[in-house]
Each structure stands twice: as C-alpha cells, then as structure tokens.
Amino acid sequence: MAGAASIPILDLSWADGPKRAELLEQLRSALFDVGFLYIRHHGVSSTIIKDLTDMLPTLFELPAKEKASLSKLNSPHFLGYSGFAEETTLGKQDLREQYDFATELPVVYEAPLNDEGANVGRGKRNFSQLYWRLRGPNQWLELPGFKDAFTAYHDAVQDLSYRFVHLIEEAFDIPVGTCDHFFGRQDPEVTTAGRYTTSNGASKSFLPPQHRIKLLRYPPSSDPTQAQGVGAHKDSSGWLTFLCQVGGEPGLEVQSADGRWIKAPPIEGTFVVNFGNAFEAATDGAVKATIHRVIAPGPDNNVRYSIPFFQGLPLDMTVSEIRSYIPERVRRLRKEAGGDDGVSSFLDPRWDSLGDSQLRKWIRSHRDVGLKWYGQEVVDFYTA
C-alpha cells in the first residue's frame, strides 16, 4: 500500500510475547527516525470503534440549525461544532467541518478576586489563570446512544494511550510509570494520585488533564486548487495523537525529513500515532513532532471521516518540568534538531506554560470564540 512501507506498522500484540524486544526496537526507530507510525492489535475493541464511527454520517447530516446550536461560540472551552471552513491553519481555511469533544470535566476557572489577579481562599492552586477557562464540560448532542458510544471510545483510547506511553518509557530505558503523574495516575514516586516529588524535594500536584477528540468530516472539493483539508501543522493539543481513519478515503500526508510528502493511507484495524509539540520540546527535538496535512477529497472521491484523540497534559505544567523527566542521554540524541521551523512555537520559551500554549493554539484557530470569551486584548496578545 502506498506510503505504508515508509511509515512503520507496529504490532502491539508483540508486547505480551517473545517479540517484545523487537517491538521496542521498532518503536525506538519510529520515535527517532520518523515521528509517525501505525499500530495494530492495539486492544481497542472493533465494536467500540464501530459504534462511534457508524454514527458519523448521521451526526454531520443533522439539520444545520441543530448543528449550529452546538457552536463553539457557546463554549469558552472551545468545545462544540465548527461549520465548514470555520477553522484556520497557518491563516488559511480548512475545508472540513467538525465536532470537538473532551473528557467530561467540570468548570474550575474563577475570575480574579483581587487586584493582583489571584483568587482568595482556594488553596495553593490559582484558578484565575485564564487558561483554566479551557477546562469544562461538553456540549452534548441529543442523539440516542451518542454519549454512551463516545464515552466508551474515549475511555478505551485513553487506556490505550497510557499503555503506549509505558512502551515509550521502556523504549527510552527509563522507569515505566515515569510519566504517570502527567495524567493524574499513580506512579512509583507518587503518594497520592496526581502528586509527585520534584528534583528539589518539593511536592506538586496536577489536576488530571482533559483529553480532546475531534469528529471530522472532509467533503469532496469541487476546486482542485482549493484542497486544504487541514494545512501543514504539528499537533499542539497534547502529548500523543491516536488517529482513527474511518473507511478507505485517503488524504493524510506526512512530511519526511527531506521535505517530501509521504501518503499515510487508511489501514484497516490500525490507529495512526504521532507525537505532539510538547513531546518534541521535552526531548529537545530527539523525538520529532512530524509535520502533516490532509488533502481534501477531490470531486470524484467520497467523504473522508476521521477521529483524532489528543492525549492531554496538565494545564498548570510546563515543558521544562516535563523535560526534567527525560534523561539527558535521550535529549542529546539529536542536538541539531529543534528550533522554529515556521510551524511549531513550542521551543519558544514564551510558551513554556502548557496552559498558555494551549490557549494560544485555540485562539489562533478560532479567533471569534477567543474574542467572545477572552476579549480583544487577550486575542491580540496570543495572535501577535
């Protein structure tokens, strides 16, 4: 299959047998040489996947008024529906429509209560930081069975994402569970879930992060010169991305180290995995957050559907804190890598805060939502 030979396909069933060492070697190669891979036999039930993917045509065929009632403009969390070409990448409209959902979590943001912009009486965590407004509940569709199907899919892929991070840790030859506290999970250094001990002996806790899932529809484009399903970008919405390509319609392309575009066609029974900007920054460029894009289907093609799962990180964590858990020997593997390639800004020290970098990403993609909920001054700051 075109492109599949250039992007490795890892069989996760090897993790439980005599081929485990071979799997880890393949994973190391994918981490350092490609930044993109397919995984099969990943443990997510085909029934769970089908229960959600079978609903996609119905979701996008709902009346325009019903979809618009779930507009992202209703949500300071940037959750909800975006109509065709309402999102931009690198300043150009993406020829797709989408629903954004996330781990169902309550609102924690509270407006500042004093002149210094801090909350009073809420303990050590300052929930007046603007990025906490990103955290909150979904806008749910009133479609029978949808919430249950979505939740089952979310939970299954969430579990896969944690298992896969453990394999990455083993491939790095660092203790398995090192990254568990990123996700509010127990690890060997944790005394209570979501709390860890820093290098100077201080204790710091994180709220479990909010993972995000997009349900995407790329309709056929009648104009071959306007083919940006989504423009060239690196994923900035989390640690790892797990993409389910629904059906057989192609479109995903990955940029190689020499600048060539490699096709990444759908392969039945697989997820495509790639690494986010924070992963690249935390490893000083040793693991690349590979640039990728989607070409919109042509006039003779079918609709393309896909479902990316973005594994979240704590909003009050910094890239520097994550980097402190990656051994220096790993971070030295590709010293010449990194820097600003025109797409990623994560290596810019201004965006060391994951919360700030996430807020910047969403405001740049959905300026109208940013203006409504955050105001002109904030939008100007994050889009400068």
N, C-alpha and C positions, 0 to 999 in steps of 0.2 A: 504494500500500500504506500502511495507516495507520501513522503515525509516521515512515515513511521520508522524507517531504517535510521534516520538521523536523530530522532528523539527516542531515548531508550524506553523500553517497556519492562517494568519490574513486576515480578510475580510475588505478592506478599505472602502467599502460602508457603514460600520457602523459609519464612521466618520461624516456622514451627518444625523444621526438619533438618536433615544433614546439609542442606544447601544454604543455611543461614549465613555462613561466612561469605559465600559467593554473592548473596543478595546485598550484604553490607558493602562489599567491594563495588558492586554495580551502583549502589546508592552514593558512595563516595565520589565515583566518577561523574554521576549525574549532578551532584552538588557543585563540584569544582569545574566541570568542563562544559556543562550545558545549561543548567538552571531550569530546565523543563523536563518532565518525564510523564509517562503513563504508568498507572498502577492497575493491576488486575487481581482478582481473587482477594479483594480488599475487605471483605466481611460485611459490607452494607447489603442488606437483602434486596434482591431484584424486585421483590414485591413492594417494599417500601419506596424504592425509586419509581416504580411504575405507577403506584398510587398517586404520586405527585405529578409526574410528567404527563400522565393521561389527562390531567385537569388543565394543562396549559392552554390548549386551544379554546376551551370554554372560558377561561379567565380573560383571555385577550379578545374574545368575541362578545363580551358583555357590552351593553349599551354605553355609548360614550359618556352619557350623563352619570351613569353608575360608577364608571372608572374615575371620572373627574371628581366625584365626591370623596375619593381617597387621595386626592392630590397631595404631593409633598408640601405644598404651601400650607397645609393644615398642621404640619409637624415640625417643631424645632429640632427634632431628631433626624430629619431628612429621611423619614420612613414613609412609604406610600407609593403612589402611582406617578410615573412620569410619562407623558404622552410622546408620540413620535417626534424625534429630533429635538426634544426639550433639554437634553443633556449635551454638554460640550466636552471635547478633549482637545487640548492644545488650541483652543479658540475656535474649533470647527464643530458643527453639529454632527452628532452621532445618529445614524439612520436606524434607530431602534426605538422600541417602547419597553417599559419595564415596571415591575413592582419591586420595591425594596422592603424586605422584612428582616427581623433580627431576633436574637434571643429575647424572649418576653421578660422585660425588667421594668421596675417602677421608676418614676422620676426621682432624682436625687438633688437636682440643681435647686439652689435657693439664691435669690437676688441678694446682693451685698446689704449688710445691715449697719455698716459704719463707714466713716469717711475714708478708711484705708481699703475699702473694697472687700472686707472679710466678713464671714458670718460670726455671730457670737453665740456661744453656748452649744455648739455642735461637736465638741471634742476637738481632736487634732486635725481632722480632715476638713479642708476648706471647700465646701460645696458651692461657693460663689464664683469659682473659676468658670469662665464661660464655656470651656469645653465639656463641663458636666451636663450642659444642656443637650449634648448629643445622645445622652443615655435616657431611654424611656421606652414606653410601650409601642406596639404596632398599631396600625390601622387595619382592622381585620375585615376581610370580605365576608359578606353574608351569603356564602355559598356552601351548601350542605357538604360536610366531610372535609372541607378545605383545611380548616385549622388543625384537625387531627392529622391529616396527611402531611401538612407542613411540619408540624411538631415532631412527628415520627422521623421524618427525613432529617430535620435539624439535629435531633438527638443522636441519630445513627452516624451522621457525618462528623458531628462533634467528637464522638467516641473514636472514630477513625483518625481524626486529626491528632488526638492525644497519643494514640498508639504510634502514629507515624513520627511524631516528634521524638518519642522514645527510640525509634530506629535511627533517627538522625543523630541523637546523642550517642548511641552506640557506634555509629559510623565515625563520629568525631573522636571516639575513645574518651568520652567524658562520662561521669556517673549518670546512669539512667535515672531520670526524675529531676535532673538539674533545673529544667525549665518548668516544672510543675507549678511552682508558685506564680508563674506568669498568668496562670489560668485559675488561680484560687484553689489549687489542688494540693493535696498532701505530698511532701517530698521528704527525704531523709533529714533535712535541716529544719523542717517546719514543726512547730509545737502546736499551732492551731491553724486550720485551713486558711490559706491566703496570707500567711505571715512568714517572713524569712529574716535571717540574720545577715546584715551587710558585712563587708570586709573589715570595718572598724568596730564591729561588735554591736552596732545599733540594731534595733528592731524596726521593721517597716512592714506595713500590711497593705494589700491591694484588694479592691473590690473585684470579684470575678468579672472578666471582660464580657462585652456583648459581641457575639459573632454576628455577621451580616450575610444575608443570602439575597441574591438578585434572581428574579424570574424574568428572562429576556426573550423578546421576540424581534427578529430581524426580517421584515417583509422584503420581497423581491423589489429591487430598484429598477425603474424603467430607464434610468440615465446611467450608462456605464461610466461616465466621467464623475459621477457622484456616488462613490462606492464605499464610503467610510461607515461601515457598520459601527465600529468604535476605533478611534485613532490610535496610533502607536503610543504605548504607555507602559509603565511599570505599575504593578499593583501596590497601592499605598493604603489599602484598607485593612491590613493585618499582617500576620506572621507568615502564614502559608495560605495558598488558594487551592481549593479542590473543585474542579470544573467538571460538571456532567454535561456532555454534548448530547443532546436529545436527537434521536433519529440519525439520518445519514447525510444531512446537508453540510457541506464543508464551509470554510470561511476563516477559521483560526489560522494565523501565521505567526511564526516565532523568528526573531532576528538572530542570526548566527553571529559569532564573534567577528567575522569578516564583513558583516553588513548585509549578507544575503537573507532573503525571506524564505523560511522553510515552512512548508504546509504541515499542519497538525490536524489531520482529518479525524472525524469520529471513529472510534474503535469500540465495538460493542462490548459491554461489560467492564469498561475502564473509566477511571477518572483521570483527567489531566491535572498534574500537580506542578505548581510553580511557587516561587519564593518572593515575598513582598519586600518593599524598600527597606523596612526595618531590619529584615534578615541580612540584607546586603550591608547595611550600615553597621550592624552589630558584629559582623565578621570582617570589617574593614575591606569589603569587596571580595573576600575569598569565595563566598557564595554569591553569585550574581542574581539580581532580580531582573530576569530577562525581559527585554522589550518585546511586546507582542501587539497584535492588532486583529481585527475581524473585518474581512471584506464582505460587504453586503451581498446577498444573493442577487444574481442577475435576473433579467426579465423572464428567462426560461427556467428558472430554478424554483424550488419550493421554499416555503417559510423556514427559517432556521430558528430553533429554540435552544436555549442553554440555561444552566443553573450553576453559577459560581457560588461557592461557600468561602467566605473570607474569615479565617481564624483570627479572632480579635486579640488585642493585648490591653492591659490596664491603661486607662487614660491618664492616670497620675504617675505613670512610669516614664523613664527617659531612655533614649537609645544608649546613653552612657552606662546606665545601670544594667541594661541587657548585655552590653559589651563586656562588662566585668565578669560575666559568667562564661564567656567564650575563651578558651585557653589561648594564650599569646601565640603558641605554635600554630594554631589554626589561623589566627588573624594575620600571621606573617606569610601564609601560603601564596598570596598574590598581592604583594605590596604595591605593585604597579597598577592594580585595579582600583576602581573608585573614582571620585571626582564628579563634577557636574557634566553629564552627557547631554544636557538640554531637555531631558525628560524627568530625571529624578532630582529632588531637592533634599533628600533625607540626609545627605552627607553635609549639608549646610548646618553649622552649629546653631543657627537661629531656631531650628525646628527639632532640637534635641528632645523637647517635650512631645510625647506621643499624642497627648490631648490636643495641643496646639497644632500639630501637623495634621491630625485628623480633621479638625475644624477648618483648617486652611483648605484641605482637599475638597470638603463638601461645599464650602462657599464658592470655590473656584468652579466647581462643576454645576452648581445650582445657585447662581447669583440672586435670583428672585427670592428663593427661600431665605438666603442669607440676609437680604435687605429687610424682609418682613420681620424676622425674628431676632436679628442681631444688630441691624441698623447700618447706616451709611458709613459711619466711622470705622466700625469693625470690618465691614466688607472692604473698604479702601485699604485697611492695614494688611489684610490677608491676601489681597489681589495685587498689591504693589510689586 
